[in-house]
Amino acid sequence: MNTATQIDWLDHECGAVPGKQGPEPPVARSAARAEALWLCLYLTDLPLEVQAGYEPDEPMVVTEVTGQRIEVIAVSAVARHAGIEPGMSQAAAQALCPEVRLEVRDQAAESRRLDRLAGWASRWTSWVSVAPPNSLLLEVGGSRHLFGGLDEIQRAVMAGLGGHGHHVRTAIARSARAASWLAPWQSGIVASDDDRTRQGVAALPIEALGLPPTRQARLRRAGLNTLGALMRLPRDGLARRYGQAIVRQLDEALGQRPEAVPRFAAPRRFTAEVDMPMPESATPRLLAAAGHLTDQLVRYLRAHDAAVDRLRLRLFHEERPASTLTVGLAMAGRDDRRFVRLLGEHLDRFELPAPVVGLRLEAPHVLPLSAGTQDWLDPAGADDWLATVERWQARLGAQAVLALGSRADHRPEQAWQLGQPGQVDCCDRPPAAPRPVWLLREPQALIVREQRPTYNGPLDTETGPERIEQGWWDTAGSGGDISRDYYVMRDRFGTRLWVFQDRQRLGWWLHGYFA
Amino acid sequence: MSDSATNSLNALLQAEPRLWRARDARARQTAVRPTGHARLDTALPGGGWPEAGMIEVVVEARQPPPLHPFLPAMADCTRAGQRIVLVDAPADLVPFTPAWQQAGINPDGLLLVRSDDRANAWWVIETALRSEACGLVLAWPCTHGRQVDVAAMRRWQVAAAAGRCLGVLFTPARRRAHAPNVHLRLHVQGDRLRVLKARGSHQCPVVSL
């Protein structure tokens, strides 16, 4: 064992490895970390708690299909008393407790619940992070004094989560990783300085790392039962034998390497409602009511420097399910008149099943107002134009309105493109050789008489040939690998045609008009 | 006609703006935009395409829609930041972007609209003409059958005047519009452009572009 390069994580722990000072760890502690304290909220029973109709005092397990078997992943307290453990098969659980309620894991609901709790936890700190599958991390070092100390925050958060019906374990440590390691094993620990964090981490069993079972067993066989034992090993040997990741994680936990903790940002959406004074089915009155809602929306968007690309108008009826109008915008925006005009366009074409008693306007995606939201339109007359285009899209469908683009490709079939406005590119430099204003979607075979192509009679060659030969790499479809001689020809009416002679397939083809 | 009669007629013509001489094209001067073809400019009343108004181009069967008379005006349009809309352009033909760029037209200012029926098509034409951002509308109003009638032409003319927009309708020869109220009616074959009808002029010149 090479002790010369050893770094001792436990240099403060009494008598751990005396007298061996290694070099400083790779990353200096930044000033930003000086006061950081992380509170981890570990929701032990989240898979159970998100299930509809969950009662803590009923035997219940949540299962998940892993490979060939159905495995129990969460067990309620009553079921645990009956002897059911996570990791058992569903059949074993039913054998132990026949009346157990079995539910399938709903991961989408779990992540939705975590997001909601993250939004709720934002009252304690500006830095909340969601750590799937079942933890939240709160940076409380900055706000501890505001809320009367760490114990007070921890108590209040626990009480709040209990009120939401969640069973939670907590830990406070100097790093997010240490806090998330500590919470499941040492609930309630407050390791508010580096020493106590180090001690707390050192005391953790090896399982706290969350390694795959085989690697966990390997560590156990080597006599490494706690993280403290791992930390006493020389770094390079540890990295070589058990992987660089373990070393990195330990460094992060002990604050010797900066960790990336993503900030939770609440999804922004807008809803506003208005009740009709009496049931109403006349479009102008509904539109007037909707106008109040779009007015609120525009004020909200102004305040948040944002725009929306879609609106949803819910129309509530008496004793009937609500109707929904979804309105897509050609380009994200926040112009009140545009919203009202669009809603009017859609309302006109919508057949109301019953009079409307209330309206709700929802903007599911609130986007930052930036590049891409107002691009392809210049400010002058843009609103009017945008509104016109959107009305066409509303009536004819988004596919009916297309913009033109071009590509820097010599092959005619590849040089143009059609697409949604704002989503096509244009190549700035068109070719110098003559190109027809109209291109035939499919080249049209020409009748050849006396080895000359004809179209409305014989053709006169004006210019050419121009050889277009390219695309051996592109074998898919027509217009991929081509070898053609193009001519500009004139028919007897004087129409100029773009004609080519195919050098591969032979024969003459009409490909465009210069009209 | 005696001198005194001529004098009193002239006096009347000058005093009364509602009277004009039919042969004097400038008598009903409307704002025009240059066509970009010198010979065509001199042949058209006013010296160019109407700034706002409707043109009908009669297209023979088996002929592509003749765009070349309008390419310079289209280039002017996009240069001025105005939009061009093509409504129901023939489905088997693709506006070949490189050629349009060669003609100086910025493809960013172009939009293609495809309608599903006649009513929607005519509505799109009208709204495009009325939109102030749009400088030129090229439309194929007979794609879904039915000829253009006086009433439709009148609506489009009003819309074009409101939006300061030029509308160009391409109609097949067998479905020529029954609309004498069009500004200009043209027939184009190859480089030969024949003016079939021009408001404010009795002449039907033939121009070689």
Contacts between the chains, C-beta under 8 A, distances in Angstrom:
chain1	res1	chain2	res2	distance
A	376	B	108	6.5
A	378	B	81	6.2
A	380	B	81	6.6
A	380	B	133	7.8
A	381	B	131	8.0
A	381	B	132	5.3
A	381	B	133	3.9
A	382	B	133	7.1
A	384	B	131	5.9
A	384	B	132	5.6
A	384	B	133	5.6
A	385	B	83	6.3
A	385	B	131	5.9
A	385	B	133	3.5
A	385	B	134	7.2
A	388	B	127	5.5
A	388	B	128	6.9
A	388	B	131	4.4
A	388	B	133	7.4
A	388	B	134	7.6
A	389	B	111	7.1
A	391	B	127	6.5
A	392	B	113	5.8
A	392	B	124	5.7
A	392	B	127	7.2
A	395	B	120	6.2
A	395	B	123	7.5
A	396	B	113	7.1
A	396	B	114	7.3
A	396	B	115	5.9
A	396	B	116	6.4
A	396	B	120	6.1
A	396	B	124	7.4
A	400	B	113	6.1
A	400	B	114	4.9
A	400	B	115	6.8
A	400	B	116	7.4
A	401	B	111	6.3
A	401	B	112	7.4
A	401	B	113	5.4
A	402	B	111	7.2
A	402	B	112	4.6
A	402	B	113	7.8
A	402	B	114	7.6
A	403	B	107	7.5
A	403	B	108	7.7
A	403	B	110	6.8
A	403	B	111	5.9
A	403	B	112	7.4
A	404	B	95	5.9
A	404	B	97	5.1
A	404	B	100	7.4
A	404	B	107	4.4
A	404	B	110	4.9
A	404	B	112	6.8
A	405	B	97	6.4
A	405	B	107	6.4
A	406	B	97	3.8
A	406	B	98	5.6
A	406	B	101	6.5
A	406	B	107	6.4
A	412	B	96	7.3
A	415	B	96	7.5
A	415	B	97	7.0
A	415	B	98	5.3
A	416	B	94	6.0
A	416	B	95	7.7
A	416	B	96	5.7
A	416	B	97	4.5
A	416	B	98	7.1
A	417	B	97	7.6
A	418	B	94	7.7
A	418	B	112	6.9
A	421	B	111	6.7
A	426	B	97	7.3
A	426	B	101	7.8
A	426	B	107	5.2
A	426	B	108	6.5
A	430	B	97	7.9
A	430	B	98	4.2
A	430	B	99	7.5
A	430	B	101	4.0
A	430	B	102	4.9
A	431	B	98	5.9
A	431	B	102	7.9
A	434	B	99	8.0
A	434	B	102	7.9
A	435	B	96	6.0
A	435	B	98	4.8
A	435	B	99	3.8
A	435	B	102	6.0
A	436	B	96	5.7
A	436	B	99	5.6
A	437	B	67	5.1
A	437	B	68	7.1
A	437	B	71	7.3
A	437	B	95	7.2
A	437	B	96	6.3
A	437	B	99	4.9
A	437	B	100	6.7
A	437	B	103	7.5
A	438	B	64	5.2
A	438	B	65	7.3
A	438	B	67	7.5
A	438	B	90	7.9
A	438	B	93	4.2
A	438	B	94	6.9
A	438	B	95	6.9
A	438	B	96	6.4
A	439	B	93	6.9
A	439	B	94	4.5
A	439	B	95	7.9
A	439	B	96	3.9
A	440	B	92	6.5
A	440	B	93	6.4
A	440	B	94	7.5
A	441	B	91	7.9
A	441	B	92	5.5
A	441	B	93	7.1
A	441	B	94	5.8
A	442	B	92	7.8
A	456	B	62	6.8
A	490	B	190	7.4
A	491	B	190	7.9
A	493	B	60	7.8
A	493	B	63	7.1
A	493	B	189	5.0
A	493	B	190	5.1
A	494	B	189	6.2
A	494	B	190	1.9
A	494	B	191	5.4
A	494	B	192	6.3
A	495	B	63	6.3
A	495	B	64	6.7
A	495	B	189	7.5
A	495	B	190	5.2
A	496	B	190	7.6
A	512	B	96	6.2
A	512	B	99	8.0
A	513	B	64	3.6
A	513	B	93	7.5
A	514	B	68	7.1
A	514	B	99	7.8
A	515	B	63	7.5
A	515	B	64	4.1
A	515	B	65	6.3
A	515	B	66	4.6
A	515	B	67	5.6
A	515	B	68	5.9
A	515	B	188	8.0
